[in-house]
Amino acid sequence: MYFQLLGEGISRDIILLMRFLAVVIIFFMAFQVGKKIKDTGIFSTTTGFAVFLISLGLFHFLIALPNLYNKVLPELVYYTAINTIFLTGMFSFIFFTELDKYLHSSLRNKEKIFFPLSIISLVGVIILGILAFFLIISVVFVFMFLVIPLIIATNIFLKPYKSFEIIKRSKVRELFYLGLSLAGLSNFLIMDIFFSLLGYWIVFFINTILIILGGLLMTWTWNKLPSLSELDWMLKLERLLVIHLESSRLMYNYNFQISNEKAPVVQLEGDFVSSAIGGVNVILREILASNGHIEEINHGDKNIIFSHGVATACILITAGSSSEFKYRLKMFHLSFEKQFGGENLKKWKGELKVFEKANSLISQFFAL
């Protein structure tokens, strides 16, 4: 066994220290992800991911344990335990991802409950568990029954975020895939062929570094992603406009959904929209003989929500309604005027570049 060949001395101590540090980091990350369950619900992908991280931490703890206590566990129990725990963690992520998708599907009441990836991975856990009992590790089976379903499940979870501009700009999806790849690669390094080629110390050193980096990347990006239930209202966001009240000119324009429009076209369209909406506001105020402002316009499945400030008006265009919109628009608007000068905005001369910093306010108030 590899842990009998590590020997004593400084190399062994460094490896043990690094591996237990990795385990502590993984459990801390699982704790951080677990805190999000109160927002996403117990039957969510977040629960599956937290279980996956816990199983990853236990897996690496049990690998390091025999090095410390000189083979305190029998080989049969050792191999069966660590492989079953890790495989179960992978299955949990796959199952909760499919469950989460089903619970938030618009076709929920029409679809039959059928989780194909979960069934495949469950079969894989049983088969691989039996093989592990006989000390047989099949990399091919792991890929067929768990790694491939895990990749597909991850893609299912991340796919709805693909069209959301805030997610795209922060590269959250790409970084999560990178973290998952690093963590997955770390496990496949623990094979005899790599021990022979690189040596035990180098293999365990690389393995531990990859675990830490992969886990940190996955956890950081996961906390940037809203739950599927929150994504329902976020994907209804279409456009946000900030208009100067004195001149009725467009100051800031943000498209929430990914678009192939070129910047000059977007700017021209934004100016047209702001002028048109500003005109409607004036006309309706005159008709109503009131000094009040329009708060909301509904037309079919489109909503136009207004927020009026000291020097600017904010207009949020959405595809549908949600109780979140008015509150978040108001918070954004208050912060916008505070950040860019409040009363001084009344004297705005037309400079647009300064408002690029408002993108951080978009992330703050229209993402989780």
Secondary structure as GFF3:
##gff-version 3
##sequence-region A 1 368
A	DSSP	alpha_helix	2	5	.	.	.	ID=ss1
A	DSSP	alpha_helix	10	34	.	.	.	ID=ss2
A	DSSP	alpha_helix	37	40	.	.	.	ID=ss3
A	DSSP	alpha_helix	45	69	.	.	.	ID=ss4
A	DSSP	alpha_helix	75	103	.	.	.	ID=ss5
A	DSSP	alpha_helix	116	133	.	.	.	ID=ss6
A	DSSP	alpha_helix	139	142	.	.	.	ID=ss7
A	DSSP	pi_helix	143	147	.	.	.	ID=ss8
A	DSSP	alpha_helix	148	158	.	.	.	ID=ss9
A	DSSP	three_ten_helix	159	163	.	.	.	ID=ss10
A	DSSP	alpha_helix	165	169	.	.	.	ID=ss11
A	DSSP	alpha_helix	172	188	.	.	.	ID=ss12
A	DSSP	alpha_helix	192	198	.	.	.	ID=ss13
A	DSSP	alpha_helix	200	222	.	.	.	ID=ss14
A	DSSP	alpha_helix	228	234	.	.	.	ID=ss15
A	DSSP	beta_strand	237	244	.	.	.	ID=ss16
A	DSSP	beta_strand	250	255	.	.	.	ID=ss17
A	DSSP	alpha_helix	263	288	.	.	.	ID=ss18
A	DSSP	beta_strand	296	299	.	.	.	ID=ss19
A	DSSP	beta_strand	302	308	.	.	.	ID=ss20
A	DSSP	beta_strand	312	318	.	.	.	ID=ss21
A	DSSP	alpha_helix	323	339	.	.	.	ID=ss22
A	DSSP	three_ten_helix	342	347	.	.	.	ID=ss23
A	DSSP	three_ten_helix	353	358	.	.	.	ID=ss24
A	DSSP	alpha_helix	359	366	.	.	.	ID=ss25
###
